[in-house]
Amino acid sequence: MATVKPFKGLRPPKNLVEKVESRPYDVLDSEEARQEAGDNEMSLYHIIKPEINFEPGTSEYDPRVYDEAARQFKKFQEKGWLVQDKDDHYYIYAQTMNGKTQYGIVLGAYVNDYLNGVIKKHELTRRDKEEDRMKHVRACNANMEPVFFAYPDDDVLNGIISRYAATEPEYDFIAPVDGFRHQFWIISDKKDIDTITAEFSKMPSLYIADGHHRSAAAALVGAEKAKNNPDHTGREEYNYFMAVCFPQSQLTILDYNRVVKDLNGMTSEEFLKKLGEDFIVRKVGKEEYKPKQLHEFSLYLDGEWYSLIAREGTYDNNDPIGVLDVDISSRLILDKLMNIKDLRSDKRIDFVGGLRGLKELKRRVDSGEMRWALALYPVSMKQIMDIADSGKIMPPKATWFEPKLRSGLIVHKLD
């Protein structure tokens, strides 16, 4: 069962939150962070993308960068741009995108739950990315950014959230760039805090939705601190890392689409004919066409859109992986026809998050940068949870969650 706890959040004063908050470290590159931070010395990018404080071109993995993260974090606290709450709290974080709001509970997730599989993952992590985030956590001795979890819907928690959501939030702003609304409440009532802890203790599992590398790094640093502390009791703050947990039914998963540079030596006619062996291929015209159901794909080629429906027998409804459209397209199109074996490393393929829409697929093909594009029907949260429960791993580039969590609303210190 899941173990969670409240914590003393380190947060910006209400009047500074829009100066401090930022996008997550991994959704933009160094130059974009440099531009977004501009002359705002309060921007969290100075801590989570500290390479922007050095000359352009400085590697984000330069040893000086981690030292700079620690220096900036100390500065933010000394200047009063981040101030620690005096008591342990849970917090509520709401995001509104396109008229739909999702409400998450900000909490301390238990390191041992990650190590023992109570916190379940559905993606593989890369050791180099884990090590980068571990260095950052060690340098700051804090979780600067939360990870994104899902939990099974719970009526008691929904009731608490609804009650707080009817009150004035601590933070309430529209973020630049994404244009989404972000709200934040503090749960200070002891009865509510105890109830939240008890409700999560009834849950057999929590699920990582987004932030697998941050989760791994936070848990591994916590375990490392426990191992190196001769007086370890299990009650130290480093035994927990910061997560925002959303009820599964509220989450929005967008399509994660593919663009490919060539046809692997085939003509367009040969490619379409080969596709017909495993798919029902139908030309739908020049208007953008979005897949309408599972096992349907949209192909953009030579200025035309096509509907591809996977034929019966090309997938296994009883296999949580084999039934996924990302697996079907990888096996029957990218591997079989394009000879693209490794989606993580092959330079002939790129990926486009669904928030950018079909227009971005069309643009990249029409520009000549890419030869063709494939749009997929979004994965469901139930599919993700089924895969995590089965102990299997999803194919690469399968999920795109929106909206992304804003960073800088709250920080979790490990001491």
C-alpha positions in Angstrom: 0.0 0.0 0.0 1.1 3.6 -0.7 2.9 5.6 1.9 2.7 9.4 1.6 3.3 12.4 3.9 2.8 16.1 4.1 5.9 18.4 4.1 7.1 21.9 4.7 7.0 23.3 1.2 9.4 26.0 0.1 7.4 28.4 -2.0 7.5 31.9 -3.6 5.6 34.7 -1.8 2.2 35.2 -3.5 3.2 38.4 -5.2 6.4 36.8 -6.7 5.0 33.5 -8.0 4.7 34.6 -11.6 8.3 35.9 -11.5 9.6 32.6 -10.1 7.5 30.0 -11.9 8.7 28.3 -15.1 8.2 25.5 -17.5 9.8 22.1 -16.5 13.6 21.7 -17.2 13.1 19.0 -19.9 10.6 20.7 -22.2 12.9 23.4 -23.6 16.5 23.7 -24.5 19.2 25.9 -23.0 18.7 28.8 -25.4 15.0 28.8 -25.0 15.4 28.9 -21.2 17.9 31.8 -21.6 15.4 33.7 -23.7 12.4 33.0 -21.4 14.4 34.0 -18.3 15.6 37.2 -20.0 16.6 39.7 -17.3 14.4 38.2 -14.7 16.8 37.1 -12.0 13.9 35.4 -10.0 13.2 32.9 -12.8 13.5 29.3 -11.6 15.4 28.6 -14.8 18.5 30.0 -13.0 18.3 26.9 -10.8 16.8 24.2 -13.1 18.6 25.3 -16.2 21.7 26.9 -14.6 23.8 26.7 -17.7 22.0 29.9 -18.8 24.2 31.7 -16.2 27.3 30.9 -18.3 28.4 31.7 -21.8 26.1 30.4 -24.6 27.0 26.9 -25.6 28.0 25.8 -22.1 26.9 22.1 -21.7 24.1 21.5 -19.2 26.3 18.6 -17.9 29.3 20.8 -17.2 30.3 20.3 -13.5 30.1 24.0 -12.9 26.5 24.0 -13.8 25.5 21.8 -10.8 27.5 24.0 -8.4 25.7 27.0 -9.9 22.3 25.4 -9.3 23.2 25.1 -5.6 24.5 28.7 -5.5 21.3 30.0 -7.1 19.1 27.9 -4.8 20.8 29.4 -1.8 20.4 32.9 -3.3 16.7 32.4 -3.9 16.2 31.5 -0.2 18.4 34.4 1.1 16.6 36.9 -1.1 13.2 35.6 0.1 12.1 34.5 -3.4 11.5 31.0 -1.9 10.3 30.8 1.7 9.7 27.6 3.6 6.3 26.9 5.3 6.6 26.5 9.1 4.3 23.4 9.2 3.8 20.2 7.2 1.1 20.6 4.6 -0.4 18.8 1.7 -1.2 21.1 -1.2 -3.7 21.1 -4.1 -2.5 22.1 -7.6 -5.1 22.7 -10.3 -4.4 23.1 -14.1 -7.0 24.3 -16.6 -6.6 23.6 -20.3 -9.3 24.2 -22.9 -11.9 24.5 -20.2 -11.1 21.3 -18.4 -9.5 21.4 -14.9 -7.5 18.6 -13.2 -6.8 18.7 -9.5 -3.7 17.1 -8.0 -2.5 16.6 -4.5 1.1 17.7 -3.8 2.7 15.3 -1.4 5.8 13.5 -0.3 6.0 10.1 -2.0 7.9 7.3 -0.3 11.3 6.3 -1.7 10.8 2.7 -0.7 7.5 2.6 -2.5 9.4 3.4 -5.7 12.2 0.9 -5.0 9.6 -1.9 -4.1 7.3 -1.3 -7.0 4.3 0.2 -5.2 5.0 3.3 -7.3 4.7 1.8 -10.8 6.4 3.0 -14.0 5.6 2.3 -17.7 8.8 3.7 -19.3 12.4 2.7 -19.4 14.9 5.3 -18.1 18.3 6.1 -19.4 21.2 6.0 -16.9 22.8 9.2 -18.2 19.6 11.2 -17.7 19.1 9.6 -14.3 22.7 10.6 -13.3 22.1 14.2 -14.5 19.1 14.6 -12.3 20.8 12.8 -9.4 23.6 15.3 -9.5 21.1 18.2 -9.5 19.2 16.8 -6.5 22.5 16.2 -4.6 23.7 19.7 -5.4 20.5 21.4 -4.2 19.6 18.8 -1.6 16.1 19.3 -2.7 13.5 18.2 -5.3 13.2 21.4 -7.2 10.5 20.1 -9.5 7.6 17.7 -8.8 6.9 14.4 -10.6 3.5 13.7 -12.1 1.6 10.7 -10.6 -1.8 9.2 -11.2 -3.9 7.4 -8.6 -7.2 5.5 -8.8 -10.2 7.8 -8.3 -11.2 8.2 -4.7 -14.4 9.8 -3.5 -13.1 10.9 -0.1 -10.1 12.7 -1.7 -12.4 14.2 -4.4 -14.6 15.6 -1.6 -11.6 17.3 0.1 -10.4 18.7 -3.1 -13.8 20.1 -4.0 -14.1 21.8 -0.6 -10.7 23.6 -1.0 -11.3 24.4 -4.7 -14.4 26.4 -3.6 -12.1 28.8 -1.6 -9.7 31.5 -2.8 -6.4 29.9 -4.0 -3.0 30.9 -2.8 -1.8 31.2 -6.4 -3.9 31.8 -9.5 -2.4 32.8 -12.8 -2.3 32.2 -16.5 1.1 31.0 -17.6 2.9 32.5 -20.5 3.7 30.3 -23.5 1.1 27.6 -22.7 -1.7 30.0 -21.8 -3.1 27.6 -19.2 -4.5 28.5 -15.8 -2.6 27.3 -12.7 -4.1 27.4 -9.2 -2.7 26.3 -5.8 -4.2 25.8 -2.4 -2.6 24.9 1.0 -4.2 22.1 3.1 -3.5 23.0 6.7 -6.3 21.4 8.6 -5.0 18.4 10.6 -8.1 16.3 10.1 -7.9 16.8 6.3 -4.1 16.0 6.4 -4.8 12.8 8.4 -7.6 11.8 6.0 -5.4 12.2 2.9 -2.6 10.1 4.4 -5.1 7.4 5.4 -6.8 7.3 1.9 -3.5 6.9 0.1 -2.6 4.1 2.5 -5.5 2.1 1.1 -4.2 2.3 -2.4 -2.1 -0.7 -3.6 -0.3 1.4 -6.3 0.5 4.9 -7.5 1.5 5.4 -11.2 4.1 7.6 -12.7 2.4 9.5 -15.5 5.2 11.8 -16.5 8.7 12.4 -15.0 10.3 8.9 -15.0 13.8 10.2 -14.8 13.0 12.7 -12.0 11.3 9.9 -10.1 14.2 7.5 -10.5 16.8 10.2 -9.6 14.9 11.4 -6.5 14.4 7.9 -5.2 18.0 6.8 -5.8 19.3 9.9 -4.0 17.0 9.2 -1.1 18.2 5.6 -0.9 21.8 6.8 -1.2 21.4 9.2 1.7 19.8 6.4 3.8 22.8 4.1 3.1 25.3 6.8 3.9 23.7 7.9 7.2 24.8 5.7 10.1 22.0 7.2 12.3 19.3 6.6 9.6 15.9 6.1 11.3 13.5 6.0 8.3 11.8 9.2 9.4 14.2 11.6 7.6 12.8 14.0 4.9 15.1 12.4 2.3 13.0 9.2 2.5 10.4 11.1 0.5 10.3 13.0 -2.8 7.8 15.5 -4.2 5.0 14.4 -6.5 1.7 15.8 -7.7 -0.9 13.0 -7.7 -4.0 13.4 -10.0 -7.0 11.1 -10.1 -6.7 8.9 -13.2 -10.1 10.0 -14.7 -9.0 13.7 -14.9 -5.8 13.2 -16.9 -5.5 14.2 -20.5 -3.2 12.2 -22.7 -2.6 13.5 -26.2 -1.4 11.7 -29.3 2.3 11.4 -29.8 2.9 11.4 -33.5 5.8 10.4 -35.9 7.5 12.1 -38.8 10.0 10.2 -41.0 12.7 11.4 -43.4 12.4 8.9 -46.2 10.5 5.9 -47.6 13.4 3.4 -47.2 14.0 3.3 -51.0 10.3 2.8 -52.0 8.1 5.0 -54.1 5.0 6.4 -52.6 2.9 3.8 -54.6 5.1 0.9 -53.4 4.8 2.2 -49.8 1.0 2.4 -50.0 0.8 -1.0 -51.5 2.9 -2.5 -48.8 0.8 -0.8 -46.1 -2.2 -2.5 -47.6 -1.0 -5.9 -46.5 -1.6 -5.0 -42.8 -4.0 -2.0 -43.0 -7.1 -1.0 -44.8 -5.9 2.0 -46.6 -8.3 4.8 -47.6 -7.4 8.1 -49.2 -9.4 10.9 -47.4 -8.1 14.0 -49.3 -6.2 17.1 -48.6 -8.1 18.2 -45.4 -6.4 17.3 -42.1 -7.6 13.9 -40.9 -7.4 12.8 -37.2 -7.7 9.1 -36.2 -11.2 8.5 -34.7 -10.7 5.3 -32.9 -8.1 2.8 -31.6 -6.1 1.0 -34.3 -6.8 3.8 -36.8 -3.9 5.9 -38.0 -3.6 9.0 -40.2 -0.9 9.1 -42.8 0.2 12.3 -44.5 2.1 11.7 -47.8 2.5 13.8 -51.0 0.0 16.4 -49.8 -2.7 13.8 -49.1 -4.2 12.3 -46.0 -5.0 8.6 -45.7 -6.8 6.6 -43.1 -5.1 3.3 -42.1 -7.0 0.8 -40.1 -5.1 -2.2 -38.7 -6.5 -5.5 -40.1 -7.8 -8.1 -37.7 -5.0 -10.5 -36.6 -2.3 -7.8 -36.7 -2.6 -7.2 -32.9 -3.5 -9.1 -29.8 -6.3 -7.7 -27.6 -5.2 -9.8 -24.7 -1.6 -8.5 -24.7 -1.4 -5.0 -22.9 1.5 -4.1 -25.2 0.5 -5.8 -28.4 -2.8 -4.0 -28.5 -1.2 -0.6 -28.3 -1.2 1.5 -31.5 2.3 2.6 -30.8 3.3 -1.1 -30.9 1.3 -1.8 -34.0 2.8 1.2 -35.9 6.3 0.3 -34.7 6.1 -3.3 -35.7 4.2 -3.1 -39.0 5.3 0.2 -40.4 8.5 1.6 -38.8 10.3 -1.7 -38.4 8.8 -3.9 -41.2 8.7 -1.3 -43.9 11.2 1.4 -42.8 13.8 -0.7 -41.1 13.6 1.7 -38.1 14.5 -0.6 -35.2 15.3 1.8 -32.3 12.9 4.7 -31.9 15.2 6.3 -29.3 18.3 6.5 -31.5 17.4 6.4 -35.2 18.0 9.8 -36.8 15.5 9.2 -39.6 12.5 9.6 -37.2 11.3 12.4 -35.0 8.3 12.8 -32.7 5.6 15.6 -32.4 3.5 16.0 -29.3 -0.3 16.3 -30.0 -0.6 19.8 -28.6 1.1 21.0 -31.8 -1.6 19.4 -33.9 -1.7 17.9 -37.3 -0.7 21.3 -38.8 2.8 20.7 -37.4 3.0 17.3 -39.1 1.9 18.8 -42.4 4.3 21.7 -42.1 7.3 19.4 -41.5 6.4 17.2 -44.5 5.5 20.1 -46.8 8.7 21.9 -46.0 10.7 18.9 -47.3 12.3 18.3 -44.0 10.3 15.0 -43.6 8.9 12.7 -46.2 5.8 11.5 -44.4 3.9 11.7 -41.1 1.8 9.3 -39.0 -0.8 10.5 -36.5 -1.9 8.0 -33.7 -5.0 7.8 -31.6 -4.0 8.7 -27.9 -3.2 6.0 -25.4 -5.7 5.8 -22.5 -4.7 6.1 -18.8 -6.3 2.7 -18.3 -3.9 1.2 -20.9 -1.0 2.8 -19.1 -2.1 1.5 -15.7 -2.7 -2.0 -17.1 0.8 -2.1 -18.5 2.3 -0.9 -15.3 0.3 -3.4 -13.3 1.5 -6.2 -15.6 5.2 -5.2 -15.0 5.7 -4.4 -18.7 7.2 -1.4 -20.3 5.5 0.8 -23.0 7.2 1.3 -26.3 9.2 4.6 -26.6 7.4 7.9 -27.3 4.0 6.6 -26.5 2.5 9.2 -24.2 2.2 13.0 -24.2 0.6 14.5 -21.1 -0.8 18.1 -21.2 -0.8 20.4 -19.5 2.7 20.1 -18.1 3.3 20.9 -14.4 4.7 24.4 -13.9 7.9 24.4 -11.8 8.6 26.9 -9.0 5.3 26.8 -7.2 6.8 24.5 -4.6 10.1 22.9 -3.7 10.8 20.0 -1.3 14.0 20.2 0.8 15.6 16.9 1.8 16.8 18.0 5.2 
